[in-house]
């Protein structure tokens, strides 16, 4: 004997039955034919249309890319004092610093993968070169690009750590990462001046040719050309670069209590 469903269950099931079906419709977005199922609750389902799947795929890829961008940026070597740096809270004390701030703003606004360009921020200690460079890095990352900020002494320590057989990464993996990202900031070039450091620095800068880069240095033009090693590095740095002079007194002395 066939078992009868209770009126309550029967009524519930009716909610999942389409009140109306329009067949053979065409979706201009995905190009598929579909049947439109209309339900009493107001819900509509397009059987055959792939737009929702495509949208879900795009959203998943967007989240994957953002996660990758965050992972790369989290590998940056940044001094704690720079964590809150932005272009807006950089306070210029003279015309060269005002010009440098404006250049930073322009760089962020005009950043492009197709038309890469670099900055060489050059000047004495404590004028805000690193502040502006890190501010640019954060702003470019916020636009959805892969960015890393590398303080040279910390980066060289990290490279040396890769020589350990139990290291979490190899030298090649680190260099490949730095070579492939959309923007690389190399901060405080010239602090370490050993032949080993210069060879590694040249390798990184050479691999970044034709890409977006920002270099900060306390070195003068003369110091950047002091020998063959530095001449090679300086030549690569200058490729498609704008030189930005950031002059003035050490702002750290102004912050002293």
C-alpha positions as CSV (number, residue, x, y, z in Angstrom):
1,X,0.0,0.0,0.0
2,X,1.4,3.4,-1.0
3,X,2.2,5.6,1.9
4,X,0.7,9.0,1.8
5,X,2.8,12.1,2.7
6,X,1.5,14.3,5.4
7,X,-0.1,17.6,4.2
8,X,2.7,19.5,5.9
9,X,5.4,17.7,4.0
10,X,3.5,18.0,0.8
11,X,3.2,21.7,1.3
12,X,6.9,22.0,2.0
13,X,7.8,20.2,-1.1
14,X,5.7,22.5,-3.2
15,X,8.0,25.3,-2.2
16,X,10.7,23.6,-4.3
17,X,8.6,23.2,-7.4
18,X,8.9,25.9,-10.0
19,X,5.6,27.8,-10.5
20,X,6.8,28.7,-14.0
21,X,9.5,27.5,-16.4
22,X,10.7,29.5,-19.5
23,X,12.7,27.3,-21.8
24,X,15.3,28.0,-24.5
25,X,16.4,31.4,-23.3
26,X,19.8,32.8,-24.3
27,X,22.4,34.4,-21.9
28,X,24.4,37.1,-23.6
29,X,27.1,37.0,-20.9
30,X,28.1,33.3,-21.0
31,X,26.6,32.5,-24.4
32,X,24.6,29.5,-23.2
33,X,21.0,28.5,-23.6
34,X,19.1,28.0,-20.4
35,X,15.7,27.3,-18.8
36,X,14.5,29.8,-16.3
37,X,12.8,28.3,-13.3
38,X,10.6,30.7,-11.3
39,X,9.6,29.7,-7.7
40,X,6.7,31.1,-5.6
41,X,9.2,32.4,-3.1
42,X,10.6,34.8,-5.7
43,X,13.7,32.7,-6.2
44,X,14.8,32.1,-9.8
45,X,17.2,29.5,-11.2
46,X,18.8,29.5,-14.6
47,X,19.4,25.9,-15.6
48,X,22.2,25.9,-18.2
49,X,23.6,29.4,-17.5
50,X,27.1,29.4,-16.2
51,X,27.3,33.0,-15.1
52,X,27.1,32.2,-11.4
53,X,29.9,29.5,-11.7
54,X,32.0,32.0,-13.7
55,X,31.5,34.7,-11.0
56,X,32.3,32.2,-8.3
57,X,35.5,31.3,-10.1
58,X,36.5,34.9,-10.5
59,X,35.9,35.6,-6.8
60,X,37.9,32.5,-5.8
61,X,40.8,33.6,-8.1
62,X,40.6,37.1,-6.6
63,X,40.9,35.7,-3.1
64,X,43.7,33.4,-4.1
65,X,45.6,36.3,-5.7
66,X,45.1,38.6,-2.7
67,X,46.3,35.8,-0.4
68,X,49.5,35.5,-2.5
69,X,50.0,39.2,-2.5
70,X,49.7,39.3,1.3
71,X,52.1,36.4,1.7
72,X,54.7,38.1,-0.4
73,X,54.4,41.4,1.4
74,X,54.6,39.7,4.7
75,X,58.1,38.5,3.7
76,X,59.3,42.1,3.6
77,X,62.1,43.1,5.9
78,X,60.9,46.4,7.5
79,X,62.1,48.3,10.5
80,X,59.4,48.7,13.1
81,X,59.7,52.5,13.0
82,X,58.3,52.4,9.4
83,X,55.1,50.4,10.1
84,X,52.8,53.4,10.2
85,X,54.5,55.3,7.4
86,X,52.2,56.8,4.7
87,X,52.8,59.5,2.1
88,X,50.3,61.7,3.9
89,X,52.0,61.6,7.2
90,X,55.4,62.4,5.7
91,X,56.2,66.0,6.7
92,X,58.7,67.7,4.4
93,X,61.0,70.3,5.9
94,X,62.4,71.8,2.7
95,X,61.8,72.0,-1.0
96,X,63.7,68.9,-1.9
97,X,61.6,66.9,0.5
98,X,58.4,68.5,-0.8
99,X,59.4,67.5,-4.3
100,X,60.2,64.0,-3.2
101,X,56.8,63.7,-1.6
102,X,55.1,64.8,-4.8
103,X,57.2,62.3,-6.8
104,X,56.0,59.6,-4.5
105,X,52.3,60.6,-5.0
106,X,52.8,60.7,-8.8
107,X,54.5,57.3,-8.8
108,X,51.6,55.7,-7.0
109,X,49.0,57.3,-9.3
110,X,50.8,56.3,-12.5
111,X,52.1,52.9,-11.5
112,X,51.9,50.4,-14.4
113,X,53.1,46.9,-15.2
114,X,53.1,47.7,-18.9
115,X,55.2,50.9,-18.5
116,X,57.6,50.1,-15.6
117,X,59.7,52.8,-14.0
118,X,62.0,53.1,-11.1
119,X,63.1,55.7,-8.5
120,X,66.5,56.2,-6.9
121,X,65.9,58.1,-3.6
122,X,69.2,59.5,-2.7
123,X,70.3,61.7,0.2
124,X,71.8,61.9,3.7
125,X,70.6,60.0,6.7
126,X,67.2,60.6,8.3
127,X,65.6,62.6,5.5
128,X,62.7,60.2,5.0
129,X,63.7,58.2,2.0
130,X,62.7,54.9,3.6
131,X,59.5,56.5,4.9
132,X,58.5,57.5,1.4
133,X,59.6,54.2,-0.2
134,X,57.7,52.1,2.3
135,X,54.6,54.4,1.9
136,X,54.7,53.8,-1.9
137,X,55.1,50.0,-1.4
138,X,52.0,49.9,0.8
139,X,49.9,52.0,-1.6
140,X,50.9,49.9,-4.6
141,X,50.0,46.7,-2.6
142,X,46.6,48.2,-1.8
143,X,46.0,48.5,-5.6
144,X,46.3,44.7,-5.9
145,X,50.0,44.4,-7.0
146,X,52.6,42.1,-5.5
147,X,55.2,44.1,-3.6
148,X,58.2,43.5,-1.3
149,X,60.2,45.9,0.8
150,X,63.7,44.7,1.5
151,X,66.1,46.5,3.9
152,X,69.5,45.5,2.5
153,X,71.2,44.5,5.8
154,X,68.2,42.3,6.7
155,X,68.0,40.9,3.2
156,X,71.7,39.9,3.2
157,X,71.3,38.2,6.6
158,X,68.3,36.3,5.0
159,X,70.4,35.3,2.0
160,X,73.2,34.0,4.3
161,X,70.6,32.0,6.2
162,X,69.7,30.1,3.0
163,X,73.2,28.6,3.0
164,X,72.2,26.4,6.0
165,X,71.1,23.0,4.8
166,X,68.1,23.1,7.1
167,X,67.0,26.5,5.8
168,X,63.3,27.0,5.0
169,X,64.2,28.5,1.6
170,X,67.0,28.4,-0.9
171,X,68.9,31.3,-2.3
172,X,67.4,30.6,-5.8
173,X,63.9,30.6,-4.3
174,X,64.4,34.0,-2.7
175,X,66.0,35.5,-5.8
176,X,63.2,34.1,-7.9
177,X,60.6,35.7,-5.6
178,X,62.3,39.1,-5.7
179,X,62.7,38.9,-9.5
180,X,59.1,38.1,-10.3
181,X,57.1,40.6,-8.2
182,X,55.4,43.7,-9.5
183,X,57.4,46.2,-7.4
184,X,60.6,45.7,-5.4
185,X,61.9,48.2,-2.9
186,X,65.6,47.9,-2.0
187,X,66.2,50.1,1.1
188,X,69.6,51.4,2.3
189,X,71.8,50.3,-0.5
190,X,75.4,50.8,0.4
191,X,75.2,49.9,4.1
192,X,76.9,46.6,3.5
193,X,79.9,46.8,1.2
194,X,81.5,43.4,1.1
195,X,82.3,41.7,-2.2
196,X,79.8,38.9,-1.4
197,X,77.1,41.5,-0.7
198,X,77.8,43.4,-3.9
199,X,77.7,40.3,-6.0
200,X,74.3,39.3,-4.6
201,X,73.0,42.8,-4.9
202,X,74.0,43.0,-8.5
203,X,72.3,39.7,-9.2
204,X,69.0,41.0,-7.7
205,X,69.2,44.4,-9.4
206,X,70.2,42.8,-12.7
207,X,67.1,40.5,-12.6
208,X,64.9,43.5,-12.0
209,X,65.8,45.2,-15.2
210,X,62.7,46.4,-17.1
211,X,60.5,46.2,-14.0
212,X,59.2,48.6,-11.3
213,X,61.8,49.3,-8.6
214,X,62.6,51.8,-5.8
215,X,66.1,52.1,-4.5
216,X,67.1,54.2,-1.4
217,X,70.7,55.0,-0.6
218,X,72.8,57.4,1.4
219,X,75.5,57.1,-1.2
220,X,76.5,60.0,-3.3
221,X,77.0,59.7,-7.1
222,X,80.8,59.4,-6.5
223,X,80.3,56.6,-4.0
224,X,78.0,54.8,-6.4
225,X,80.8,54.8,-8.9
226,X,83.7,54.1,-6.6
227,X,84.8,50.8,-8.2
228,X,83.8,48.3,-10.9
229,X,81.3,46.5,-8.7
230,X,79.4,49.6,-7.8
231,X,79.5,50.9,-11.3
232,X,77.8,47.7,-12.5
233,X,75.1,48.0,-9.8
234,X,74.6,51.7,-10.4
235,X,74.3,51.2,-14.1
236,X,71.4,48.7,-13.6
237,X,69.7,50.9,-11.0
238,X,69.7,53.8,-13.4
239,X,67.9,51.9,-16.1
240,X,64.6,53.7,-16.7
241,X,65.0,55.5,-13.3
242,X,64.3,59.0,-12.0
243,X,66.8,60.2,-9.5
244,X,65.2,61.9,-6.4
245,X,67.3,64.0,-4.1
246,X,66.0,64.0,-0.5
247,X,68.1,66.5,1.4
248,X,68.0,67.9,4.9
249,X,68.7,67.3,8.6
250,X,68.2,64.0,10.3
251,X,64.5,63.9,11.3
252,X,65.2,61.4,14.0
253,X,66.9,64.1,15.9
254,X,63.7,66.1,15.8
255,X,61.9,63.2,17.4
256,X,64.3,62.8,20.3
257,X,62.7,63.3,23.7
